[in-house]
């Protein structure tokens, strides 16, 4: 069985300050982990993915995430927030036990203030 | 190449009517997924196809919901006797194999009145 918990439903940051979105997962097997972003009235876009290679994963738009097996975490970070980062972010897990089903977290709404 | 295409983009239907939602995955992608996104509910898994078969139908909310995939390509999600609680955005995604990243379509916004 697999599950994802996003620890913050809303995060508010000032432009130019760091962003941290927290995600913990539960998986029976070696998981694949993803972060997706959804801008208002837009589709879901892949930010980055972890598939058992390097534990520090770099994605688009300056985002990165670190896979920590001991903590079952996959937190998303960005050193400096931009106004265009305002969106909803989803942490997603998939593993061999679930026939490739993607399990989504509840989402974190990010607000960026000037 | 083209991404995942869903049609219609918007559908308004009367309660009790049947609707069909269509998904054209990226060419060559063997895995196809349907999700539902409701306000305040996050993304809810509905069904997963590998080729034409559906190893996981566990997310279909009731027997009013069904889906098929033909030729390892196009998929149709059918909702019979629609209810107001079926109003949501229905998202389709495809991936080249089960554990690769999923590429999402823009969704079909279904409104049941």
Boltz contact constraints between the chains, C-beta under 6 A:
constraints:
  - contact:
      token1: [A, 32]
      token2: [B, 99]
      max_distance: 6.0
  - contact:
      token1: [A, 34]
      token2: [B, 101]
      max_distance: 6.0
  - contact:
      token1: [A, 43]
      token2: [B, 104]
      max_distance: 6.0
  - contact:
      token1: [A, 43]
      token2: [B, 106]
      max_distance: 6.0
  - contact:
      token1: [A, 44]
      token2: [B, 104]
      max_distance: 6.0
  - contact:
      token1: [A, 46]
      token2: [B, 101]
      max_distance: 6.0
  - contact:
      token1: [A, 49]
      token2: [B, 101]
      max_distance: 6.0
  - contact:
      token1: [A, 94]
      token2: [B, 99]
      max_distance: 6.0
  - contact:
      token1: [A, 99]
      token2: [B, 55]
      max_distance: 6.0
  - contact:
      token1: [A, 99]
      token2: [B, 56]
      max_distance: 6.0
  - contact:
      token1: [A, 100]
      token2: [B, 31]
      max_distance: 6.0
  - contact:
      token1: [A, 100]
      token2: [B, 98]
      max_distance: 6.0
  - contact:
      token1: [A, 100]
      token2: [B, 99]
      max_distance: 6.0
  - contact:
      token1: [A, 101]
      token2: [B, 45]
      max_distance: 6.0
  - contact:
      token1: [A, 101]
      token2: [B, 48]
      max_distance: 6.0
  - contact:
      token1: [A, 101]
      token2: [B, 56]
      max_distance: 6.0
  - contact:
      token1: [A, 102]
      token2: [B, 102]
      max_distance: 6.0
  - contact:
      token1: [A, 104]
      token2: [B, 43]
      max_distance: 6.0
  - contact:
      token1: [A, 106]
      token2: [B, 42]
      max_distance: 6.0
  - contact:
      token1: [A, 107]
      token2: [B, 42]
      max_distance: 6.0
